[in-house]
Amino acid sequence: MTIEFSLIAPHVPSMCHEDQVPNFQQDMAAAMKMIVAKQIEEINPDVIVLVSCHWPSTFFHYVDCTSVHKGILTAFEAPDLIKDVPYNFPGDEELANKLVKAGEEAGLQVQGVNDPYYLWDYGSVVPLRYLNPDEKIPVINLSVTLAASIEETYKWGQVIAKVLQETDKKVVFVSSGALSHNLVRGRHNKPTVTEHAMDKQFLEFVMSKNFQAAYDMLPEYARLARVESGGRHLAMLLSMLDKDCKPTFYADGQSSGSWNVLITFSKVTLPVSELAAENEYVQNN
């Protein structure tokens, strides 16, 4: 099969519980639940591969190979917002092990984690509560590796993409993280004018399918706008995309000085929901 659908998704803690989402983040929550989740359901993927900015590994690229991801999440970063949240997703041990083997053969520092007691982070749990609400689609979780450069992370993404393109399974790839991420107190606060100008330029490249230019600007963009995880989740996303991927912008919004977006990249023709047709924040490019 192939990577039929990719996306960058927000995971801000205030979106964990739908009834607690602030006004300035409701477009993102609604679009994930009412549009993107339904598109994923239409694709009926065999697996979701998700890289989370809140699984920061120091030296190794980790792949969660566990056959069942089950636990109760209290986010130690924000226990007031995310407390006692249960999750129970199937994994895909066979495909995860193939990713580990391919990474090792490519000369990268990759290790598998197969531990039923490993607890997920909220960068994984929050978007999947919207995108995989029935917890039926198997998930493989990936770390962002702080000792790895953007270039190395992109190479690791290319290795992953090759394995996923060669599998007989339908795959959805999720990059869970923000753009500019120079955090300040106050969820309503936006990035600075300078940081947000770089967000807009990056998005312009992405929406015009100039993925190479988006990748080329990433090192300076990550440094100056303090992009989450140093932009590694974006490098991995960009490594999955090619000229056949159609970007669709759905929603964006601030969270404590960061900027968050929901953009999908599709290789298949998906039905347009009534919500997508009616809401002005859906832009087909």
C-alpha positions as CSV (number, residue, x, y, z in Angstrom):
1,M,0.0,0.0,0.0
2,T,1.3,3.5,0.8
3,I,1.1,6.4,3.3
4,E,-2.3,7.5,2.1
5,F,-2.8,10.3,4.6
6,S,-0.5,12.4,6.7
7,L,-1.2,15.3,9.0
8,I,0.3,17.7,11.5
9,A,-2.0,17.8,14.6
10,P,-2.2,19.9,17.7
11,H,-1.9,18.3,21.1
12,V,-2.3,21.3,23.5
13,P,-3.3,20.1,27.0
14,S,-6.4,22.3,27.1
15,M,-7.8,20.2,24.2
16,C,-7.7,16.9,26.0
17,H,-11.3,17.2,27.2
18,E,-13.6,18.4,24.5
19,D,-15.9,20.2,27.0
20,Q,-13.0,22.2,28.3
21,V,-11.5,23.5,25.1
22,P,-11.2,27.3,25.1
23,N,-12.8,29.4,22.4
24,F,-9.6,30.1,20.5
25,Q,-8.9,26.4,20.1
26,Q,-12.4,25.1,19.3
27,D,-11.9,25.3,15.5
28,M,-9.0,22.8,15.8
29,A,-10.9,20.5,18.1
30,A,-14.0,20.6,15.8
31,A,-12.0,20.0,12.7
32,M,-10.1,17.0,14.1
33,K,-13.3,15.4,15.4
34,M,-15.8,16.3,12.7
35,I,-13.7,16.3,9.5
36,V,-10.3,14.6,9.9
37,A,-11.4,11.7,12.1
38,K,-14.2,11.0,9.5
39,Q,-11.7,11.1,6.7
40,I,-9.5,8.6,8.6
41,E,-12.5,6.4,9.1
42,E,-13.2,6.5,5.4
43,I,-9.6,5.4,4.6
44,N,-10.0,2.6,7.2
45,P,-6.2,2.4,7.8
46,D,-4.5,-0.6,9.1
47,V,-2.2,1.4,11.3
48,I,-1.4,5.0,12.6
49,V,2.2,5.9,12.9
50,L,2.6,8.9,15.3
51,V,5.6,10.9,16.3
52,S,5.1,12.9,19.4
53,C,7.1,15.9,20.6
54,H,6.3,14.9,24.1
55,W,8.3,11.7,23.8
56,P,11.7,13.3,23.9
57,S,14.5,10.7,23.9
58,T,18.0,11.7,24.6
59,F,20.2,9.5,22.3
60,F,18.2,6.8,20.5
61,H,15.3,7.0,18.1
62,Y,12.7,4.8,19.9
63,V,9.9,2.8,18.3
64,D,7.1,1.6,20.6
65,C,6.7,-2.0,19.5
66,T,4.2,-2.9,22.3
67,S,1.3,-5.0,21.1
68,V,-1.2,-3.2,23.4
69,H,-0.9,0.4,24.5
70,K,-2.9,0.6,27.7
71,G,-2.6,2.9,30.7
72,I,-4.0,5.9,32.6
73,L,-2.3,9.2,31.8
74,T,-1.7,12.0,34.3
75,A,0.5,14.5,32.5
76,F,3.2,15.6,35.0
77,E,3.6,18.8,33.0
78,A,-0.1,19.7,33.4
79,P,-1.8,17.5,35.9
80,D,-4.5,20.1,36.4
81,L,-5.6,19.7,32.8
82,I,-4.8,16.0,32.1
83,K,-5.5,13.7,35.0
84,D,-6.6,10.0,35.2
85,V,-7.2,9.8,31.4
86,P,-7.5,6.1,30.4
87,Y,-6.3,4.9,26.9
88,N,-6.3,1.5,25.3
89,F,-5.0,1.2,21.7
90,P,-3.8,-1.9,19.9
91,G,-0.2,-1.8,18.6
92,D,1.4,-3.4,15.5
93,E,4.4,-5.2,16.8
94,E,5.4,-6.8,13.5
95,L,5.5,-3.5,11.5
96,A,7.2,-1.7,14.4
97,N,10.0,-4.3,14.5
98,K,10.4,-3.8,10.7
99,L,11.0,-0.1,11.4
100,V,13.6,-0.8,14.0
101,K,15.4,-3.3,11.7
102,A,15.4,-0.8,8.8
103,G,16.7,2.0,11.0
104,E,19.6,-0.2,12.3
105,E,20.4,-1.3,8.7
106,A,20.6,2.4,7.7
107,G,23.2,2.9,10.4
108,L,21.0,4.9,12.7
109,Q,20.7,4.7,16.5
110,V,17.3,3.1,16.6
111,Q,15.9,0.9,19.4
112,G,12.5,-0.8,19.9
113,V,10.6,-0.5,23.2
114,N,8.3,-3.5,24.1
115,D,7.1,-2.8,27.6
116,P,3.4,-3.0,28.6
117,Y,4.2,-0.7,31.5
118,Y,5.5,2.2,29.4
119,L,3.1,5.1,29.8
120,W,2.2,7.3,26.9
121,D,2.6,11.1,26.8
122,Y,-0.1,13.6,26.2
123,G,1.3,14.4,22.7
124,S,0.1,10.9,21.8
125,V,-3.0,10.6,23.8
126,V,-4.6,14.1,23.1
127,P,-4.8,14.0,19.3
128,L,-5.7,10.3,19.2
129,R,-8.7,11.0,21.4
130,Y,-10.1,12.9,18.4
131,L,-8.6,11.0,15.5
132,N,-9.0,7.5,16.8
133,P,-11.8,7.9,19.3
134,D,-13.0,4.2,19.2
135,E,-9.3,3.1,19.9
136,K,-9.6,0.5,17.2
137,I,-6.9,1.5,14.8
138,P,-3.5,0.1,15.8
139,V,-0.8,2.7,16.7
140,I,3.0,2.8,16.5
141,N,4.5,5.6,18.5
142,L,7.9,7.3,17.7
143,S,10.1,9.5,19.8
144,V,11.8,12.7,18.8
145,T,15.6,12.4,19.5
146,L,17.3,15.4,21.0
147,A,20.8,14.2,20.1
148,A,19.8,13.8,16.4
149,S,20.0,16.7,14.1
150,I,17.2,17.8,11.8
151,E,19.1,16.2,8.9
152,E,19.4,12.9,10.8
153,T,15.8,13.0,11.8
154,Y,14.8,13.6,8.2
155,K,16.9,10.6,7.1
156,W,15.2,8.5,9.8
157,G,11.8,9.7,8.4
158,Q,12.8,8.6,4.9
159,V,13.7,5.1,6.2
160,I,10.3,4.9,7.9
161,A,8.6,6.1,4.8
162,K,10.2,3.5,2.7
163,V,9.1,0.7,5.0
164,L,5.6,2.1,5.2
165,Q,5.4,2.4,1.4
166,E,6.5,-1.2,0.9
167,T,4.1,-2.7,3.4
168,D,0.8,-4.2,2.3
169,K,-1.0,-2.0,4.9
170,K,-2.8,1.3,4.6
171,V,-1.0,3.9,6.8
172,V,-1.8,7.2,8.3
173,F,1.1,9.3,9.6
174,V,0.6,11.9,12.4
175,S,3.1,14.5,13.4
176,S,1.9,15.7,16.8
177,G,3.4,19.1,17.7
178,A,3.3,22.8,17.3
179,L,5.1,25.4,15.1
180,S,6.6,28.3,17.0
181,H,6.8,27.3,20.6
182,N,8.4,30.1,22.7
183,L,6.1,29.4,25.7
184,V,4.8,32.1,28.1
185,R,2.1,32.0,30.8
186,G,-1.4,32.5,29.6
187,R,-3.0,30.1,27.1
188,H,-4.6,33.0,25.2
189,N,-1.2,34.5,24.3
190,K,0.0,34.3,20.7
191,P,3.6,34.1,19.3
192,T,5.5,37.4,18.7
193,V,5.1,39.1,15.4
194,T,8.5,37.9,14.3
195,E,7.9,34.3,15.3
196,H,4.5,34.2,13.6
197,A,5.9,35.7,10.4
198,M,8.2,32.7,10.2
199,D,5.2,30.4,10.9
200,K,3.4,32.0,8.0
201,Q,6.3,31.6,5.6
202,F,6.7,28.0,6.6
203,L,3.0,27.4,6.0
204,E,3.2,29.2,2.6
205,F,5.8,26.8,1.5
206,V,3.9,23.8,2.8
207,M,0.5,24.8,1.3
208,S,2.2,25.5,-2.1
209,K,3.7,22.0,-2.0
210,N,7.2,23.5,-1.9
211,F,8.2,20.9,0.6
212,Q,12.0,21.3,-0.2
213,A,11.9,25.0,0.7
214,A,10.0,24.2,3.9
215,Y,12.7,21.7,4.9
216,D,15.5,24.2,3.9
217,M,14.2,26.9,6.2
218,L,13.6,24.5,9.1
219,P,16.9,24.8,10.9
220,E,16.8,28.7,11.1
221,Y,13.1,28.7,11.7
222,A,13.4,26.2,14.5
223,R,16.2,28.2,16.1
224,L,14.6,31.7,15.9
225,A,11.0,30.7,16.5
226,R,11.9,28.0,19.0
227,V,9.8,25.5,17.1
228,E,8.7,22.6,19.3
229,S,11.2,19.7,19.6
230,G,13.6,21.8,17.5
231,G,11.4,21.1,14.4
232,R,12.2,17.4,14.4
233,H,8.6,16.3,14.1
234,L,8.2,18.6,11.1
235,A,11.4,17.2,9.5
236,M,9.9,13.7,9.9
237,L,6.6,14.9,8.4
238,L,8.3,16.5,5.4
239,S,10.2,13.3,4.7
240,M,6.8,11.5,4.2
241,L,5.5,14.0,1.6
242,D,5.9,14.1,-2.2
243,K,4.3,16.0,-5.1
244,D,1.3,13.7,-5.0
245,C,0.3,14.8,-1.5
246,K,-2.4,17.4,-1.5
247,P,-2.3,19.8,1.5
248,T,-5.5,21.0,3.1
249,F,-5.5,23.6,5.8
250,Y,-8.3,23.3,8.4
251,A,-7.6,25.3,11.5
252,D,-5.0,27.0,13.7
253,G,-4.7,28.7,17.0
254,Q,-2.5,29.8,19.9
255,S,-1.6,28.2,23.2
256,S,0.7,30.0,25.7
257,G,2.7,31.7,23.0
258,S,2.9,28.7,20.6
259,W,1.1,28.4,17.3
260,N,-0.7,25.2,16.4
261,V,-2.1,24.0,13.1
262,L,-4.2,21.2,11.7
263,I,-3.1,20.4,8.1
264,T,-3.7,17.1,6.2
265,F,-1.8,15.7,3.2
266,S,-3.8,13.2,1.2
267,K,-3.0,10.9,-1.8
268,V,-6.6,9.7,-2.0
269,T,-9.8,11.4,-2.9
270,L,-11.8,11.9,0.3
271,P,-15.4,12.9,0.7
272,V,-16.0,16.5,1.8
273,S,-18.2,16.6,4.8
274,E,-21.0,19.1,5.3
275,L,-19.0,20.8,8.0
276,A,-16.0,21.2,5.7
277,A,-18.2,22.7,3.0
278,E,-19.8,25.2,5.4
279,N,-16.9,26.4,7.5
280,E,-14.8,29.3,6.2
281,Y,-11.7,28.0,7.9
282,V,-11.4,25.1,5.5
283,Q,-9.2,26.1,2.6
284,N,-8.6,23.7,-0.3
285,N,-5.2,24.4,-1.9
